[in-house]
Amino acid sequence: MSNSFSEIILFQVKPDKIEEFEMLIRTIQAEQEKLPGCTSVKYMKRFYTFDGVENGSPPRELTKIIKCVKYYSYLEFDTIENCGKANGWFFDTYAKEVMKLLIMPFDINSGYSI
């Protein structure tokens, strides 16, 4: 979508809270998809890395959890205003519950899609 507004969030989840986080995110995602102006909602769990891999080779699977498990969300909206409303909805509805599962506050990056 041209000139859409996107938001990427990094969640650093406590290793003992992974299952709880994934259950909660499934609920949140289903609700986010219904928000006004939301055109796309995706979540990703970091399983692989390119560290120590030869150029052109596939990434290697992560084998152990050091401090946390990283998850990313990618949300896309038709306008910056609808993104702001959705962000407010998230903070009002789920932020406290999500924060209990993280090692540190989540990091939000946003901007217009290219």
N, C-alpha and C positions, 0 to 999 in steps of 0.2 A: 504494500500500500504506500503510495507516494505521500511524503510529508506527514506520515503518521508520527505519533509521539511514543517513545519507548522508555521502559524502565527495566533496569537489570539490578537484581538484588543478590548479594552474596550472604549466605547463611553458613556459619561455622558451628556445626552441631556437636554437642558433647557425645562421645562415643557410646555412652550408656543410654542415650536418648534417641537413637536413630529410628527405632521402630515407632516410637511415639510421634516423632517429627514427621515421618512419612505418612502416618495415618492422618495427622492433622492437616498436612499439605494437600492430601487428596480431597478433603472436605473444603479447604480454602479454594483450591483450584476450581472445583465445581461451582462454587459461588462466584468467583472472579469472572468466569466465562459468561455469566449472566449480567454483569454490570454494564450500565449504559456506555456505549462507545468502545467497549473492549472488543478487539478484533482477533487477538491471539494471546494465549497463556500457555507457557511451557515451563517445565521444571526439569533440572538435570542434576544428577548425583555424579560427582567426580569419581570415576573409576580408573582412569588411565592418565598417563603422563608421557610426554616426549623426552623427558630428562634421560640421558644416557642411551638414546636411541639413534642409530645411524640415520642420516638424512635420507628421506624417501621411504623409510620403513614405517610400519604401523606403530602406534603408541604401545607402550607396555602397560600391563595391568598393575595397579597398586597392590602391594602385598600385605601392608600393615598400616594400622592407624597410629599416627604419632601423637597428635594433640586433638584433632577434630576431624569430622567428615564434612567436606564442603559441598554445598548445594547451591545452585544458581536458579533464579527464576527470570524469565523474560516475558514481559507483558507489553502488548502493543495496543494503542488507543487511537481513535480517530482524531482527537483533539487534546491539547495540553490541559484544558479544563476538565475533561472526563478523566484524565490520568490523575489530576489533583483530587477529584472527588473519590476515585477508587482508592487512592493512597489514604485519604482521610477515613474511608470505610475500613480499610485494613487496620489502621492504628486504633480506631474506636472498637473494632470487633475482635481482633486476634493478636495484636502486638504483644500484650502482656503474656499471653499464653505461649506464644512463640519464643519470646525472650528467655523464658525459664529453661528452654531446651538448648540454648546457645552458650558458647564460651565467652562471647563478646557481642555487643550490639551489631545487628546486621548493617551492611553497607549498601546504600542505594545510589545508583548512577542513572541519570535520565537525560534524554535529549531527543531531538528530531531524527527520525530515520533517514538514511541517505539512499 
